[in-house]
Amino acid sequence: MNYLRFTILLFPVFLFAQVNDFEQDSTNVEYLIIEGDSVPRTAINLDEVMLLHKLKFNSKEDRIRYLILRRKTIKVYPYAKLAAERLDSMNQRMAKLTRTRDKKRYTKQVQKYIEGEFSEELKKMTRTEGQILVKLIHRQTGTTAFDLVKELRSGWRAFWYNTTASMFDISLKREFDPMNEKEDYLIEDILQRNFQSGRLEEQKPAVEFDFYELTNKWVYSENQNPN
């Protein structure tokens, strides 16, 4: 009986190994052995793959704008991803601290660390890159850059940073809103394509949305109603 059970368990493995030697019958059914009973397995577990539409542009200018946006998005996304990782680590550590004094001391340490890690790179970014980064920080953390600054510093500091950033056409309060902002949808499209190619490492967003629903709105609906 044990020998028979072992043979049944081994058979699907043997069958898979022979896939290059003969064409499998579409009626073959794999069986799972559970506590002496056999259960037919009619489905195969596969990793989820997002199907992306073929890129089409209405004009040469639209294509150039997309390519520029792609370059900037690929450049700044790793910093938004890193910010989310740092915030997650900080929240986990803060949850273990009980004294207010310890929490304030740790917050200051994180603040100095983040400034040291980001400040020089941020200085090299253009205004549009900085604004894309602000939106991607919201995508990855679920919190605006303004509120993150407010959490790490005082409300006055957050106001000051936002006022200063506004002088350069950057709002720290900007959210990632691909449902209502086409540029944000294009950013999401760029991210998904580069996740699939392996150029960018995917990190689950904190903001919820349905990419197919977004595509239907911004691509297919617009093509049906160009005016």
C-alpha positions in Angstrom: 0.0 0.0 0.0 2.8 2.4 0.9 4.6 1.5 -2.3 1.5 2.3 -4.4 1.0 5.6 -2.6 4.6 6.6 -3.3 4.2 5.6 -7.0 1.0 7.8 -7.3 2.8 10.7 -5.7 5.8 10.3 -8.0 3.9 9.9 -11.2 3.1 13.6 -11.8 6.7 14.5 -11.3 7.8 11.8 -13.8 5.1 13.0 -16.2 6.4 16.6 -16.0 10.0 15.4 -16.6 8.9 13.8 -19.8 7.3 17.0 -21.3 10.0 17.4 -23.8 9.8 13.8 -25.0 6.1 13.7 -26.0 3.0 15.9 -26.2 0.9 15.7 -23.1 -2.7 14.6 -23.4 -5.0 17.6 -22.5 -7.2 15.2 -20.5 -4.4 14.3 -18.0 -5.4 15.1 -14.4 -2.9 15.5 -11.6 -4.0 13.9 -8.2 -3.2 15.1 -4.8 -3.0 12.5 -2.0 -4.6 13.8 1.2 -4.9 11.4 4.2 -5.2 8.3 1.9 -7.8 9.9 -0.5 -7.1 11.2 -4.0 -8.3 14.6 -5.0 -8.2 15.7 -8.7 -6.3 19.0 -9.2 -7.7 20.8 -12.3 -5.9 24.1 -11.8 -2.2 25.2 -11.9 -0.9 27.9 -9.6 0.8 30.6 -11.6 2.3 33.9 -10.6 0.1 36.9 -11.4 1.2 38.7 -14.6 -0.3 42.1 -15.5 -1.2 42.4 -19.1 -0.2 45.8 -20.4 -1.6 47.5 -23.5 0.6 48.4 -26.4 1.8 52.0 -26.2 0.3 54.4 -28.8 0.7 58.1 -29.0 -1.4 60.7 -30.8 1.6 62.7 -31.8 5.3 62.9 -31.8 5.1 65.5 -29.0 3.0 63.1 -26.8 5.7 60.4 -27.3 8.5 62.7 -26.3 6.6 63.9 -23.2 6.1 60.2 -22.2 9.8 59.4 -22.7 10.8 62.4 -20.6 8.3 61.4 -17.9 9.7 57.8 -18.0 13.2 58.9 -17.5 12.3 61.1 -14.5 10.1 58.5 -12.9 12.7 55.8 -13.2 15.2 58.1 -11.6 13.2 59.1 -8.6 11.2 55.9 -7.8 14.0 54.3 -5.8 14.0 57.2 -3.4 10.3 56.9 -2.8 10.7 53.2 -2.2 13.6 53.9 0.2 11.5 56.5 2.0 8.7 53.9 2.5 11.2 51.3 3.8 12.6 53.9 6.3 9.2 54.9 7.5 8.2 51.3 8.0 11.3 50.6 10.0 10.7 53.7 12.1 7.1 52.8 12.8 8.1 49.3 13.9 10.8 50.7 16.2 8.5 53.4 17.6 5.9 50.8 18.5 8.4 49.2 20.8 9.2 52.4 22.6 7.1 53.3 25.6 8.6 56.6 26.9 7.9 59.8 25.1 11.5 61.0 25.6 12.8 57.9 23.8 10.4 58.4 20.9 11.5 62.0 20.5 15.1 61.0 20.6 14.6 58.3 18.1 12.6 60.5 15.8 15.5 63.1 15.7 17.9 60.3 14.9 15.7 59.2 12.0 15.3 62.8 10.8 19.1 63.4 10.7 19.6 60.0 9.0 17.0 60.7 6.3 18.3 64.2 5.7 21.9 62.9 5.3 20.7 60.2 3.0 18.5 62.3 0.7 19.6 65.9 0.9 22.5 65.8 -1.6 20.5 63.8 -4.1 17.4 66.0 -3.8 19.6 69.0 -4.6 20.4 67.4 -8.0 16.8 66.9 -9.0 14.9 69.2 -11.2 11.5 70.8 -10.2 9.5 68.2 -12.1 11.6 65.3 -10.7 11.0 66.7 -7.2 7.2 66.9 -7.8 7.2 63.3 -9.2 9.1 62.2 -6.1 6.6 63.9 -3.8 3.7 62.0 -5.5 5.6 58.7 -5.4 6.3 59.1 -1.7 2.5 59.3 -1.2 2.0 56.3 -3.5 4.5 54.2 -1.4 3.7 55.4 2.1 0.0 56.5 1.9 1.1 59.8 3.5 2.0 63.1 1.8 5.5 64.5 2.1 4.1 67.4 4.0 2.6 65.1 6.7 5.8 63.1 6.9 7.8 66.3 7.6 5.1 67.3 10.1 5.4 63.9 11.8 9.2 64.1 12.0 9.3 67.8 12.9 6.8 70.4 14.0 3.8 71.7 12.1 5.6 75.0 11.6 8.5 73.3 10.0 6.1 71.4 7.6 4.4 74.7 6.7 7.8 76.3 6.0 9.0 73.5 3.9 5.8 73.5 1.9 6.0 77.3 1.4 9.6 77.1 0.3 8.9 74.2 -2.1 6.0 76.1 -3.6 8.4 78.8 -4.7 9.9 76.2 -7.0 6.4 74.9 -8.2 6.6 71.9 -5.8 3.8 71.2 -3.4 4.7 68.8 -0.6 0.9 68.2 -0.1 0.5 66.6 -3.6 -1.0 63.2 -3.6 -0.7 60.4 -6.1 -4.1 60.4 -7.9 -4.0 58.3 -11.1 -7.8 58.2 -11.2 -8.1 62.0 -11.7 -4.7 63.0 -13.0 -3.6 61.6 -16.3 0.1 62.3 -15.6 -0.2 60.1 -12.5 -1.7 57.3 -14.6 1.2 57.6 -17.0 3.6 57.4 -14.1 1.8 54.2 -13.0 2.0 52.8 -16.5 5.8 53.5 -16.5 6.2 51.8 -13.2 4.3 48.7 -14.2 6.3 48.3 -17.4 9.6 48.7 -15.6 8.5 46.3 -12.8 7.9 43.6 -15.5 11.2 44.3 -17.3 13.1 44.1 -14.0 14.5 47.5 -14.3 12.8 48.6 -11.1 12.2 46.5 -8.0 8.5 46.5 -7.2 7.2 47.6 -3.8 3.5 47.3 -3.0 1.9 50.7 -3.0 0.1 52.0 0.0 -2.5 53.7 -2.2 -5.2 51.4 -3.6 -6.3 51.6 -7.2 -7.2 49.2 -10.1 -4.7 49.6 -13.0 -7.1 48.0 -15.5 -9.8 50.4 -14.5 -7.4 53.3 -14.9 -6.3 52.1 -18.3 -9.9 51.8 -19.4 -10.5 55.4 -18.4 -7.4 57.0 -19.8 -6.7 54.9 -22.8 -9.7 53.0 -24.2 -12.3 55.6 -23.2 -10.3 58.5 -24.7 -9.7 56.6 -27.9 -13.5 56.1 -28.2 -14.2 59.7 -27.4 -11.2 61.7 -28.8 -13.1 65.0 -28.5 
